[in-house]
Amino acid sequence: MHYWNSRILPPEVHILGRRVHHGEIGAVLSLSSLLEGKVPIPASVFGILAGIGKGLVKDDLVDIKEWFRFKKIGHCKKGSK
């Protein structure tokens, strides 16, 4: 995360015209521990995913109000303001 955040203009990831925050991904990874015992994956894997998720959430708390808004990014057409 340090490398990503240390860039002058950190890149943004967009899926279907919507910005994806790494805090959102972290929240989903943190919830992966709810699957423990329900799928044939070792419990240690869920612990690792939850730990990574916690780090992503902590790093992106500044943008928490923007998470899960599902608001599309408007694109400007050439020549318009």
C-alpha positions as CSV (number, residue, x, y, z in Angstrom):
1,M,0.0,0.0,0.0
2,H,2.9,2.4,0.7
3,Y,4.0,2.2,-2.9
4,W,0.5,2.9,-4.2
5,N,-0.1,5.8,-1.8
6,S,3.3,7.3,-2.3
7,R,2.6,8.1,-6.0
8,I,1.9,11.7,-6.9
9,L,-1.4,10.6,-8.6
10,P,-2.3,7.1,-7.4
11,P,-4.2,5.2,-10.2
12,E,-7.9,4.6,-9.7
13,V,-9.5,1.3,-10.5
14,H,-12.9,1.4,-12.3
15,I,-15.2,-1.5,-13.0
16,L,-18.3,-0.8,-15.2
17,G,-17.7,2.9,-14.9
18,R,-17.6,2.9,-11.1
19,R,-14.5,3.6,-8.9
20,V,-13.6,0.7,-6.7
21,H,-12.0,1.7,-3.3
22,H,-9.5,-0.7,-1.7
23,G,-11.4,-0.3,1.5
24,E,-14.4,-2.0,-0.2
25,I,-12.2,-4.9,-1.2
26,G,-10.8,-5.0,2.3
27,A,-14.3,-5.1,3.9
28,V,-15.3,-8.1,1.6
29,L,-12.1,-9.9,2.4
30,S,-12.7,-9.4,6.1
31,L,-16.1,-11.0,5.8
32,S,-14.5,-14.0,4.2
33,S,-14.0,-15.5,7.7
34,L,-17.7,-16.1,7.8
35,L,-17.2,-18.9,5.3
36,E,-14.9,-20.8,7.6
37,G,-16.1,-24.3,8.0
38,K,-18.6,-23.9,5.2
39,V,-16.1,-24.4,2.3
40,P,-13.2,-26.9,2.1
41,I,-10.5,-24.2,2.6
42,P,-8.1,-24.3,5.5
43,A,-8.9,-21.8,8.3
44,S,-5.5,-20.3,8.0
45,V,-6.4,-19.0,4.5
46,F,-9.4,-17.2,6.0
47,G,-7.2,-15.7,8.7
48,I,-4.7,-14.4,6.0
49,L,-7.6,-12.9,3.9
50,A,-9.1,-11.2,6.9
51,G,-5.7,-9.8,7.9
52,I,-5.2,-8.3,4.4
53,G,-8.7,-7.0,4.4
54,K,-8.2,-5.3,7.8
55,G,-5.1,-3.5,6.4
56,L,-6.9,-2.4,3.3
57,V,-9.9,-1.0,5.3
58,K,-7.5,0.8,7.7
59,D,-5.6,2.4,4.9
60,D,-8.7,3.7,3.1
61,L,-10.8,5.0,6.1
62,V,-10.5,8.5,4.7
63,D,-12.9,7.6,1.8
64,I,-15.3,5.4,3.8
65,K,-18.3,7.6,2.8
66,E,-17.6,6.8,-0.8
67,W,-17.5,3.0,-0.4
68,F,-20.4,1.0,-1.8
69,R,-22.1,4.0,-3.3
70,F,-22.3,2.4,-6.7
71,K,-22.2,5.9,-8.3
72,K,-21.0,5.8,-11.9
73,I,-18.3,8.2,-13.0
74,G,-19.5,10.6,-15.6
75,H,-17.3,10.8,-18.7
76,C,-16.8,14.1,-20.5
77,K,-17.2,14.1,-24.3
78,K,-14.6,15.7,-26.4
79,G,-15.2,19.4,-26.9
80,S,-17.7,19.7,-24.0
81,K,-17.1,21.4,-20.6
